[in-house]
Amino acid sequence: MTHIDLQDTDPAEASAKAATLIESLPWLRRFRDQIIVVKYGGNAMLTEELQDAFAADMAYLRWVGVKPVVVHGGGPQITSMLDRLEIPSEFKGGYRVTSTEAISVVRMVLTGQINPQLVSKINAHGPVATGLSGEDAGLFGGRRRGVVIDGVEHDLGRVGDVVTVDPQPVLDQLAAGRIPVVSGIAPDLDHPGDSLNVNADAAAAALAIALDAAKLVILTDVPGLYADWPDRSSLVSHLTAAELRALMPRLESGMIPKMQACLDAVDAGVDTAAIIDGRVPHSVLVEIFTQKGIGTEVVAE
């Protein structure tokens, strides 16, 4: 017989826990059986604690009946590996210039290192995660892009945009009850056999659109969108697509790809998109299952 020591039960603490669970009820109803695409990367990956918390969040979503799909990048880890191999890193207009030599490292880090590590951490909570690459089964198709700086276009090498998405490989995994974990790399449609380094924020938005997801969540390294950075009192918690469009020309350059991804997703029919602080453990659960959420949410109107 299990012995319960009632003296160890704090009624106030128990009530607070119950209140948190009850607060999640309408959101559990809202998102049960719905697809939520989560872009994971950057600073949210940098400590073991944050990696473990994120993995637990994804497993929690799966076990309460939500269908999470993870798209990950890995900029800091790619930079670290390029440095170790003495391959120079160069950025133009916020994009990593990716040589033929560098793309091999990008693939190795994303698909060979980060992806299986994250799958393993999620699977510590039950055998539900499976790894995919944007190169698998025609999931992504990419096309090379440059970047315009001061009116002049610069070549970025093996860098591209996701221009086609076949969601079937992800849908097949979801139908089997799995959590697909997708690395942000794509085959080059114009140069068969070549791979492209793609922006993981944009790739997550493209996949959310193709999957008809209920929500896109992008983890970043700030509490949310600031209307007037660096004024920390200008944090915006909720805005419409039209309001975001008006703000875009004034945004800090590093925030533009993330907010553009949110805008693209909402414009194409994804109900809501949010950027949240990936440095806060369990920020995904707070965003999805509480009334106030965390970070900045974008809606159509």
C-alpha positions as CSV (number, residue, x, y, z in Angstrom):
1,M,0.0,0.0,0.0
2,T,1.3,3.5,-0.9
3,H,1.8,5.7,2.1
4,I,0.8,9.4,1.8
5,D,2.1,11.8,4.3
6,L,-0.5,14.5,4.4
7,Q,1.7,16.7,6.5
8,D,3.9,17.2,3.4
9,T,1.0,18.6,1.4
10,D,0.9,22.4,1.3
11,P,-2.7,23.4,0.5
12,A,-1.7,26.8,-0.9
13,E,0.9,25.2,-3.2
14,A,-1.6,22.5,-4.3
15,S,-4.2,25.2,-5.1
16,A,-1.7,27.1,-7.1
17,K,-0.8,24.0,-9.1
18,A,-4.5,23.2,-9.7
19,A,-5.2,26.8,-10.8
20,T,-2.4,26.5,-13.4
21,L,-3.8,23.3,-14.7
22,I,-7.3,24.7,-14.9
23,E,-6.0,27.8,-16.7
24,S,-4.7,25.5,-19.4
25,L,-8.1,23.8,-20.0
26,P,-9.4,26.1,-22.8
27,W,-6.1,25.9,-24.6
28,L,-5.9,22.2,-24.3
29,R,-9.4,22.1,-26.0
30,R,-8.3,24.6,-28.6
31,F,-5.1,22.9,-29.6
32,R,-5.9,19.2,-29.1
33,D,-5.3,17.3,-32.4
34,Q,-3.9,20.5,-34.0
35,I,-0.5,21.0,-35.5
36,I,1.9,23.5,-33.8
37,V,5.2,24.2,-35.6
38,V,8.0,25.3,-33.3
39,K,11.2,26.8,-34.6
40,Y,14.1,26.0,-32.2
41,G,17.6,27.3,-32.4
42,G,20.2,29.8,-31.3
43,N,20.3,30.7,-27.6
44,A,17.6,28.3,-26.7
45,M,20.1,25.5,-27.5
46,L,23.1,26.7,-25.6
47,T,22.7,25.1,-22.2
48,E,21.8,21.5,-21.2
49,E,19.0,22.9,-18.9
50,L,17.3,24.7,-21.8
51,Q,17.7,21.7,-24.1
52,D,16.1,19.4,-21.6
53,A,13.3,21.9,-20.8
54,F,12.5,22.2,-24.5
55,A,12.5,18.5,-25.0
56,A,10.2,18.1,-22.1
57,D,7.9,20.7,-23.5
58,M,7.6,18.9,-26.9
59,A,6.9,15.6,-25.1
60,Y,4.3,17.3,-23.0
61,L,2.5,18.7,-26.0
62,R,2.5,15.2,-27.6
63,W,1.1,13.5,-24.6
64,V,-1.7,15.9,-24.1
65,G,-2.9,15.4,-27.7
66,V,-1.2,18.3,-29.5
67,K,0.8,17.6,-32.7
68,P,4.1,19.4,-32.4
69,V,6.5,19.7,-35.3
70,V,10.0,21.1,-34.7
71,V,12.2,22.9,-37.2
72,H,15.7,23.7,-36.0
73,G,18.7,25.7,-37.0
74,G,22.0,25.8,-35.3
75,G,23.9,29.0,-36.0
76,P,26.2,29.1,-32.9
77,Q,27.1,25.4,-33.3
78,I,27.9,25.9,-37.0
79,T,30.1,28.8,-36.2
80,S,31.9,26.9,-33.5
81,M,32.6,23.9,-35.8
82,L,33.7,26.2,-38.7
83,D,36.1,27.9,-36.3
84,R,37.5,24.5,-35.1
85,L,38.1,23.5,-38.7
86,E,39.6,26.9,-39.5
87,I,37.0,27.6,-42.1
88,P,36.3,31.4,-42.1
89,S,32.8,32.6,-41.3
90,E,31.5,35.6,-43.2
91,F,28.1,37.3,-42.9
92,K,26.5,39.7,-45.4
93,G,23.3,41.4,-44.6
94,G,22.6,39.0,-41.7
95,Y,23.1,35.9,-43.8
96,R,26.0,33.4,-43.5
97,V,28.0,33.3,-46.7
98,T,28.2,29.5,-47.3
99,S,30.9,28.1,-49.5
100,T,31.0,24.5,-50.9
101,E,33.4,23.6,-48.1
102,A,31.1,25.3,-45.4
103,I,27.9,23.6,-46.6
104,S,29.3,20.2,-45.7
105,V,29.9,21.5,-42.2
106,V,26.4,22.9,-42.0
107,R,24.9,19.6,-43.0
108,M,27.1,17.7,-40.6
109,V,26.1,20.0,-37.7
110,L,22.4,20.3,-38.4
111,T,21.5,16.8,-39.6
112,G,24.3,14.8,-38.0
113,Q,24.7,16.5,-34.6
114,I,21.9,18.7,-33.4
115,N,19.0,16.7,-34.9
116,P,19.8,13.3,-33.3
117,Q,20.7,15.0,-30.0
118,L,17.3,16.7,-29.8
119,V,15.5,13.5,-30.9
120,S,17.3,11.6,-28.2
121,K,16.3,14.2,-25.5
122,I,12.6,14.1,-26.5
123,N,12.7,10.4,-26.5
124,A,13.8,10.3,-22.9
125,H,10.1,11.1,-22.2
126,G,8.8,8.3,-24.5
127,P,9.8,6.9,-27.9
128,V,7.9,9.5,-30.0
129,A,10.4,11.8,-31.8
130,T,11.9,11.1,-35.2
131,G,14.5,13.0,-37.1
132,L,14.0,14.4,-40.6
133,S,16.1,16.6,-42.9
134,G,14.6,19.2,-45.3
135,E,16.4,17.0,-47.9
136,D,14.3,13.9,-47.0
137,A,11.6,12.7,-49.4
138,G,11.3,16.1,-51.2
139,L,10.2,17.8,-47.9
140,F,11.8,21.1,-48.9
141,G,13.0,22.5,-52.3
142,G,15.4,25.4,-52.3
143,R,16.5,28.1,-54.7
144,R,19.7,30.2,-54.3
145,R,19.5,33.8,-53.2
146,G,21.7,36.7,-52.8
147,V,21.4,39.8,-50.6
148,V,21.1,43.4,-51.5
149,I,23.3,45.8,-49.5
150,D,23.2,49.5,-50.3
151,G,21.6,48.8,-53.6
152,V,24.2,46.2,-54.6
153,E,23.4,42.5,-54.8
154,H,26.0,40.2,-53.1
155,D,26.4,36.5,-53.7
156,L,25.9,34.2,-50.6
157,G,27.1,31.0,-52.1
158,R,25.1,27.9,-51.0
159,V,22.4,29.9,-49.3
160,G,18.8,29.7,-50.4
161,D,15.1,30.2,-49.8
162,V,12.6,27.3,-49.3
163,V,10.4,27.7,-52.4
164,T,8.5,24.3,-52.3
165,V,7.3,22.2,-49.5
166,D,5.8,18.7,-49.7
167,P,4.3,18.1,-46.2
168,Q,3.6,14.4,-46.7
169,P,6.8,13.1,-45.0
170,V,5.8,15.1,-41.9
171,L,2.1,14.2,-42.1
172,D,3.1,10.5,-42.3
173,Q,5.1,10.8,-39.0
174,L,2.3,12.7,-37.3
175,A,-0.2,10.0,-38.4
176,A,2.1,7.5,-36.7
177,G,2.0,9.5,-33.5
178,R,5.5,10.9,-33.7
179,I,7.1,14.3,-33.3
180,P,9.0,15.2,-36.5
181,V,12.2,17.1,-35.8
182,V,13.3,18.8,-39.1
183,S,16.8,20.2,-39.8
184,G,16.8,23.5,-41.8
185,I,18.6,22.4,-45.0
186,A,17.2,22.0,-48.5
187,P,18.2,20.5,-51.8
188,D,18.9,23.0,-54.6
189,L,16.2,22.6,-57.2
190,D,18.4,24.3,-59.9
191,H,21.5,22.3,-59.1
192,P,20.6,18.6,-58.4
193,G,22.9,17.0,-55.8
194,D,23.7,20.4,-54.1
195,S,22.4,21.4,-50.7
196,L,21.4,24.9,-49.5
197,N,21.7,26.5,-46.1
198,V,18.2,28.0,-45.5
199,N,16.9,30.4,-42.9
200,A,15.2,28.2,-40.3
201,D,12.6,30.9,-39.4
202,A,11.4,31.1,-43.0
203,A,11.5,27.3,-43.4
204,A,9.4,26.9,-40.2
205,A,6.8,29.4,-41.6
206,A,6.7,27.6,-45.0
207,L,6.2,24.3,-43.3
208,A,3.5,25.7,-41.0
209,I,1.6,27.0,-44.0
210,A,1.9,23.7,-45.9
211,L,0.7,21.8,-42.8
212,D,-2.2,24.2,-42.2
213,A,-0.9,24.5,-38.7
214,A,-2.9,26.2,-35.9
215,K,0.1,28.1,-34.6
216,L,3.8,28.9,-35.4
217,V,6.1,29.6,-32.4
218,I,9.6,31.0,-33.0
219,L,12.1,30.9,-30.2
220,T,14.5,33.8,-30.1
221,D,16.9,35.5,-27.6
222,V,14.7,38.5,-26.6
223,P,11.5,38.7,-24.6
224,G,9.5,39.6,-27.8
225,L,9.1,42.4,-30.3
226,Y,10.0,45.9,-29.2
227,A,8.2,48.7,-31.2
228,D,11.0,51.1,-30.4
229,W,14.2,49.1,-29.6
230,P,16.2,49.5,-27.3
231,D,13.3,51.1,-25.2
232,R,12.4,48.1,-23.1
233,S,9.0,49.6,-22.2
234,S,8.0,49.3,-25.9
235,L,7.5,45.5,-25.7
236,V,4.4,44.5,-27.8
237,S,2.5,41.5,-26.6
238,H,-0.2,41.3,-29.3
239,L,-0.6,42.9,-32.7
240,T,-2.3,42.3,-36.0
241,A,-0.6,41.5,-39.4
242,A,-1.4,45.0,-40.6
243,E,0.2,46.6,-37.5
244,L,3.3,44.4,-37.9
245,R,3.6,45.4,-41.6
246,A,3.6,49.0,-40.6
247,L,6.3,48.4,-38.0
248,M,8.6,46.3,-40.3
249,P,10.7,49.1,-41.8
250,R,11.7,50.3,-38.3
251,L,12.7,46.9,-36.8
252,E,16.2,46.0,-35.7
253,S,17.8,43.9,-38.5
254,G,18.1,40.7,-36.5
255,M,14.4,40.7,-35.7
256,I,13.2,41.2,-39.3
257,P,13.5,37.5,-40.5
258,K,11.6,36.3,-37.5
259,M,8.8,38.8,-37.8
260,Q,8.7,38.3,-41.6
261,A,8.2,34.6,-40.9
262,C,5.3,35.3,-38.5
263,L,3.8,37.7,-41.0
264,D,4.1,35.2,-43.9
265,A,2.5,32.4,-41.8
266,V,-0.5,34.5,-40.7
267,D,-1.0,36.0,-44.1
268,A,-1.2,32.4,-45.5
269,G,-3.8,31.2,-43.0
270,V,-1.9,30.1,-39.9
271,D,-4.2,31.3,-37.1
272,T,-1.5,32.8,-34.9
273,A,2.3,33.2,-34.8
274,A,4.5,34.1,-31.9
275,I,8.0,34.9,-31.0
276,I,9.1,34.0,-27.5
277,D,12.2,34.1,-25.4
278,G,13.9,30.7,-25.8
279,R,16.2,31.5,-22.8
280,V,13.3,31.0,-20.4
281,P,12.8,27.4,-19.5
282,H,9.3,26.0,-20.6
283,S,8.5,29.3,-22.4
284,V,6.7,27.2,-25.1
285,L,4.2,25.8,-22.6
286,V,3.6,29.3,-21.1
287,E,2.9,30.7,-24.5
288,I,0.5,27.9,-25.5
289,F,-1.4,27.1,-22.3
290,T,-1.8,30.4,-20.5
291,Q,-4.1,33.4,-21.1
292,K,-1.3,36.0,-21.2
293,G,1.2,33.9,-23.0
294,I,4.8,35.1,-23.2
295,G,6.5,37.1,-26.0
296,T,4.7,38.7,-28.9
297,E,1.7,37.1,-30.8
298,V,0.7,38.0,-34.3
299,V,-2.9,37.4,-35.6
300,A,-4.6,38.2,-38.9
301,E,-6.8,40.9,-37.5
